[in-house]
Each structure stands twice: as structure tokens, then as C-alpha cells.
Amino acid sequence: MENKLCDKCVRWLCGILFSVFAFCWLFFFQQDLLCAAYNKLFYGIESANVLQHHNHIIISLLLAALSLSLVIPGRNILRFKKGLYACNYLLSAVFLGAITGYDGDSFFGQSSTVWIVTAVLAVVMVFICKMVASVPRSDYNDRPRTLTGNLLIMCLLFCMVGFLGNTDENLHRRLTMERLFSEGEYGKLLELGRNEEESDRYIDYLRAKAMLEVPFESNPAGSGIGELLFSYSISDPISLSVALNEIPDTQAYLASRLLEGNISAFVDSIDLSQYTVLPQYYMQALVLVGDSAARIRFPEQYGGELSRYKSFIDKVESLGEETEIFLANSTFIDFHSTYYWFLRFRAGNHN
């Protein structure tokens, strides 16, 4: 009677652990990836997209329940009990990882290497568990050993889910940004990954498009890009410059010229009379060429930026005849969010 009660407790424990993990994995960690895969699967079906938008929690619950149901064939095939019962969730874990492998193109974006490694790990796990199950054991400390064994196996299965599922940080960030952009949440989009040093071309472009939608003072629409652009990591300035140059917008054109380091074209294109406060990166570009019109129209702002530029030059000169990489790293903390630093070390470069 006591053994049956113990077995029942083990089943409940494993079921609860896996259920909670599966739901959290789907609802919190894979939300935008699942939404993107769902939208691709039902592309063009408006009712399906509306259903997905309002019922992500239902989709997560259904997929979690489906993965949990696979423990039944797993239990019938593997037949593990007590301290090794959690190994029966192997099929459930593989399913959960497989359905979250979407890479933006393929629903199952796992490489052949990932599948081979997963298969090897699964076989090794089952083999070791079968060996342990075949060894006679006493009843001494049976409950602690049962609990420890199941928890250990569950942890391994959760790691397998993470290995199979798509955990590419940039992909998840991009998918979240796409959702926020479609919802018009430009401020939230720009806060996402603001301090991260890693980016990619599409993330750069999404941020730039969001900046064009953010108002700045009473300036022309889109001038927010001149205030925000270089405060973020930019993976490929040339590609972003080309992309912005294709947008029929004056502010996008000005930002494109700054990205490629063409300050003369920028100066020729900007109309200072349209601005009540000049965006900081526009002013920094004008300070670099000593623009007299900007100095007269915005004397206080110009003076502040000129002082900052002199500090940058003094810092670089104080380091002596060092390599460009050394100079860039040494001035990064204080000046990486300025156009002065960008023009010296990044403009026109892919890296």
C-alpha cells in the first residue's frame, strides 16, 4: 500500500514539474516565436490571426497539454518506475523542444547536428537509467533517492528542451520588436535591448524605423532618429545606411549620410530653420565641421557639444600612438554614444 502511494506521489510530482515548465517555456520564453510561427502557418487567414492575438495563453496551454500527454506512450514504451519515472517524459521533452525550433524560416529549424546530439543523449540517458533500474536496491532512504533521481532526470530533460528549442537572443528580440512595431509601441521597442552590445542588421533597421516614428520636441516628424541613433549598438552601419536611404524621408536621408560618414552631404541637406532644438547627433556632426550657422542659431547647445568634442580629442591624444582598436576600447565607456566616436572608429565599416 505504501509503495503504491509513493508511486502515485512520484507521478504527481513529475506531472506538476513538467506541466509548470512546459507552460512557462511556451508562454513566457517562446511567446513571440510561437506567434511568428503561428502567423506564418495561418498566413492570410484573418480570423486565425485574431484568434492567435487574443488567445496566446490558450495556445500555450494546449501545446503544454499535448506535450504532457506524450508521457502515456513514453510510459508504455520505456516502463520506468519510482526514482526513474521522470525518464518516461523523454518523448514529451523532445516534442516540446521540437515545436519551439522555429528560426524565422523553418518551423523545425534545428540543424542535423542538434538532432544527432539529442538522439545520442536520449539513447545514453535511457541506457543508463535501464542499467540503474536493473541493480537491486534496499529500501534504505528510498524516498530521498526517489525524489533526487526524478529531479535530476527532470533537470536533464529541461536542458534538452532548451537545447532543441530556439534560444537565439537576437531572433527573440527581433520578433518582439516586430510585434511592438506593429502595435505602435515604439518607445517600448527602443527600450528592448537598449544596453546590449549585440545586434544584427534587421534589429538595427527596426530600431531606426521606430526612431523615425518617435517625436522629438516640436521638430519635423522623424527627427527623433537624430537624437537616438548612435546611442545603440549598430552591427552594420553601411547596410543600415543603404536601407535608410531607400526610405522617402528627409530625416532618414540625413541619418543615412551620418552613418556613411558623409558630413558634407549632411550639411548641404539639413535645414536648421525647421528645428527648435537640434537633435544631438545632428549637432555633433555640425560641430565636427565648425558650422557657423548652427553656432549662431543654437549657441548654448553648440557650446556644450564643442566642449564634449574637445574632451574626446584630448582623451584620444593622451593615449599616444596606439592602435585604432586600443583607442576605440579606451574611449568606449565615455564616448561610444557620441557621433565623434562613431565617425572615428565605425563610420563606413561593417564591423
Salt bridges, closest charged atoms under 4 A:
GLU2 OE2 - ARG143 NH2 3.23
ASP32 OD1 - ARG179 NE 2.45
ASP142 OD2 - LYS82 NZ 2.71
ASP142 OD1 - ARG145 NH2 3.98
GLU169 OE2 - ARG173 NH2 2.68
GLU178 OE2 - ARG174 NH1 3.21
GLU183 OE1 - ARG179 NH1 3.81
GLU191 OE2 - ARG194 NH1 3.73
ASP236 OD2 - ARG201 NH2 3.07
ASP236 OD1 - HIS350 ND1 3.05
GLU260 OE2 - ARG257 NE 2.75
GLU324 OE2 - ARG344 NH2 2.94
